[in-house]
Amino acid sequence: MKPFEYVRVKDARQAAQALGTERDQAKILAGGTDLLGEMKDYLVTPARLVNIKTIPNLDKIEHDDKKGLKLGALVTLSRLAEDKNVRERYTALAQAIDLSAMPQIRNAATIGGNLCQRPRCWYYRDEHTICLKKGGSKCYAVEGENQYHAILGGGPCYIVHPSDPAPALVALGARVVITDGTKTREVPLEQFFILPAQNVRRENILAQNEIITHVLVPAPAPGTRSVYLKEREKDSYDWALASAAVVVTPNAGSVGAARVVLGGVAPVPWRVAEAEKALVGQPLNPATLARAAEAALAGATPLEKNGYKVPLAQAVVRRALSLTMA
């Protein structure tokens, strides 16, 4: 591992100064569950690590019946999933965390870091392959082993976003609070992620000197049900082949509001407005579920080896929606 400077900071302003500009080659250290692996594999070689775990009050979970949930970026996944209020009112988030990683990882990984984790594409993770995302001229997945890659929103790079909590949080209408120590902004989480067509080298909008301080989740409307389901190759802690986070609010026997977000099939958590339109105003019966599932994958463009993801994702959407009826 390349030698690096290690800096502890007391607040966001110090963090911004230590992170500096792109030239400084500094990286944020929180749980470290993804960053340290990248460093060991020489995928990134930062000159400086900025430890933000020393910033106070970023590890709190705050509940408000009207405003909703306020999560410090340093809250670990295990604490979040074990929180009784989260499990009862934000069920999809707890379910997503349960499926995200083994307990040892969840005990260290933070919610802010999870949203910012890098892709698991094997071409990106191979230290000897210089793909588009690492400054090369080619996405090797296009003509290579692409069975785990994107069927929606891909091109010129076909990664899929690796987070399980991210689709759940997008479905729940979450926002992220971002600061550079002087200016703070709130951004809807679905606008936090960016597609490869926008910037092939990045997965989110964070500037070099910015950090996430909080994740805000609005209080769900009365009667709202949320579900997160995931299909994976191994019946253990594995990356999603396809997943779905659904949030449904009933209204007099029909669907009053709905949000449907797919995971494991796109470079970002993929919200599908067409599926939501197919649900709103309709009774939540098998015919409606089938129409919504078909609409969710209507724009899919599979690569040579991942066409199976289309029916798989459709099935996951149908099953997740059916569980909101229980």
N, C-alpha and C positions, 0 to 999 in steps of 0.2 A: 504494500500500500504506500502511495506517495505521501511524504511528510506534509503535515498541514498545521496551520495555526488554529487554536481552540479558544473561543471567546465566550464568556458568560455575560449576558446583558440583564439589566434591571427593568427595562421598560421598552416600549415599542420604538421610541426615538433612538435609543442606543442600538436596537436591533437594526433599524434602517441604516444608521451610520456604519455599522459593522458589515452589513450586507453590501453596501456601496453600489457600484455599477457592475456591469457585466465583466469589465476588465479585472475586477477584484476576484472573480471566480469563487465567490463565497456561497455557501449553502446553509439553509436552515436545518438545525437539528432539533427534533422533538422526540418522538418515540424511537426513531432511527431504524425501524424494522425494514424499510425499503432502502433508505439512503446508504446504510452501511453495506448492504449487499451489493449495491451498485459500485461502491468504492472498492470493495474487495475484488470485484470483477473488472475493475478499471474502466467501467462505463462512464463514470465521472471521476475527476481528480481535482476536487476543490482545494484551493490554497488556504481556505479558512472555513471552519465550521462555527456557526453562530448558534449557541445553545439558548433557546427561548424558554426552556423549562424553568428558568430562574425568574421569569416575569410573573409577579404575583397575580392571583385571582383569575388566571386563565384555565383553571382546572375545576371550575364550579358548574354544577347543574342547577339552574334556577327555573322554578315553575310559577306560572301565573295563570289562573283560570281563564282570564280574558285575553291576555297578550300571548300566552302560549309558552313555549320552551326556549330558554336561552342557555346555550351550551358554550362553555369556554373551549377554545380550540385544543387545549391540552387535556380535555376529558378523555380518559381511555375508553376503548370500545367495551371492555368488560364492565366498567362502572356504568356506562350508559345502558347496556343491555340488562343489567341487574336492577335498574331503577324501576320501582313499582309503577310509578306514574307513566313512565315511557312505555312499559309493557301494556298498560291498560288503554292509554289514549293515543299512542303513536305506535301501534302494534307492528306495522310494516317495518319500521326502523329497528325494533328489537329483533324481529325475525331475520332481517338482513344481516345484522351483526352476528346472530347465532350461527349463520351459515358462512360467515366470512373467513374465519381462520380458527386454528386451534387455540385453546385457552391461553397458552403461553404467549402467543402473539397478541391476542386481544388484551392481555394484561399490560402490554407495553405500547401498543399502537394507539395513536390519538385520533380523534375524529377529524381534526384539521389536516393531519398528515395523510389520513386515509383518502381524503378528497383530492390530495395533491400527488398521490403516488404515480409512478411512471408505468408505462405499459409492460405487459408480460410477453409480448411477441418474442418468439425465440430468435428471430433475426436481430431484433434490437438487443436482446440480452446476450447474444453471442459476441464476446469481446473481439473476435477476429473478423466479424462482418460489418462493413461500413455501409449501412443502409441509409435511406433518405433521412430518417430521423436523427442520425448521427453525422450528417453532413455529406453523405454519399450522393450518388446520382440515380439510385435504383431502389425501388421497393421489391425486395426479393419474394415477398408473399404473392405478388401478382401471378407469377408463373411457377411458384414453388409450392411448399407445403403450407396451404392456406386453409386447412380444415377448421381452424379456430378463429379465423379472422372475420372482418366486418362484412355484413351483407347490406347494411344501411349506412349512408353517410361517408363511405370510404372514398379514397382517392385524394391525392396521389399515394397516400399511405393508408394501410388497411388494418391498423391496430383496432383493438376493442378496449374500452375503458375497463380497468380491472376491479373497480370498487363495487361492493354490494350495498353499503349504506347510501351511496350517491343516488341511485335510482329511487330508493325509498324516500330520501329527503326531497328530491325534486318533485315526486308525486305528492308529498305532504306540503309543498309550497314553501320550502325553506329559502332563506336568504343568508348570505355570508357578509360579515362585517370585515372590511379590509382597511388597513392603515399603513402609512409610511412614517408614523410617529408625529406628523403634523396635520395631515389631512386624513379623514376617515370617510369611507363610503360604504353604503349597503347595496348589494347586488343580488338579484334573484339567482339562486343557485344554477338554474338551467342556463343562465347567461355567463356563468363563471367559466364553463368549459368551452373550448374552441376546437373546431374541426381541423384536420390536417390541411384542407384546402385554404384555410385562413392563415395558418402558420404551422408548417410541417414539423418544426423543431419543438413546439410547445403544446401543452394540453390544457392550459388555463390562462386567464388574463392577468395573473399576478405579475407586477413589475419586479425587477431585481431587488428593490429595497422595500417591498411590501410583505406583510404577513397577514394571515387570517387571525382575527382575535376571537370571533364568536360565530356561531351558527344559530340563527333564529328560526324557530318553527312555529307558525301560527296555531292557535288553539283550533282544533277541529270543530266543525258545526255539529250540533246535536244529532245523534244517530249515525254519524259517519263511521264507516268500517274501512280498515286498510289491511292489505295483505301483501306479503312479498314471497314469491316462489322462485326457485332456481333449479335448473337442471344442469348436472355436471357429469363428467365422464366417470369419475370415481365416486362411490357413495361415502365420501369423506370430505375433508376440507379441500375443495378444489375450485378452480376458477370456473365461472359460469360459461356454459355453452350457450345458454339463453336464460334470461330471467325476466320477471315482470313485477313491477310494483303498481298496485292499483288502489285507488282511494275512491270510494263511492258514498255519496250522501243521498238517502232516499227522500222521496217527496210524494206522498199520497199514492203509494203503490207503484210508483215508477222511479226512474233515476233522476234526481234533481240536479246533481253535479257529479262529475267524474274526472279523474286524472289517470292516465295510463302511461307508464314509463318503462321502456325496455332496457335490459342490461345484457352484456355479453354479445351484442350483435352490431355495435356501432362504436366509433371512436369517442363518443360522449354518451352519457345517459340519454336515451332517445325517447323524447316525449312524442306521442302520436295523437295529434289533434283529431285526425280522422276517426280513430277508435273512440275517442271521447264523444264526438258528434253522433256516432252510431248508438251510443248509450243514453245520452240525455233525452229525457222525455219518454223513454221506452220502459216497459216492464223488464225486469231482470230475469228473463227466461232463457232456455237453451237457444232459441232462434236469435235473440238479441246478442247473446254471448258469441255465437258463431259469426254474426255480422261484424261485431267489434274486433274479434280476433283476425278475421280476414282483412279488415281495414288497417289493422296495426302493421301488417306486413305487405301492404299493397305496393309499396315502393321499393321492395327488396331487390337487389341485384347481386346474387351470389357469385362467388368465384368458382373455379372448377371443382373444388373439393368440399365446399361448405353449403351446398344447396339444402342439405338436411336441416339446416337451422331454420328455414322458413316454416315447415310444418311443426317443428319442435317449439319454436317461439309462439306460434298460434295456439298450440296445445297448452302452453304455460299461461298464456293470457286467459284462455277459457277457464282453466282450473282456478286461477287466482280470482277471477271475477265470481265464479261459482261459490267460492269460500266466503265472499262478502254477503252472500244470501243466508249463511248458516246462522 
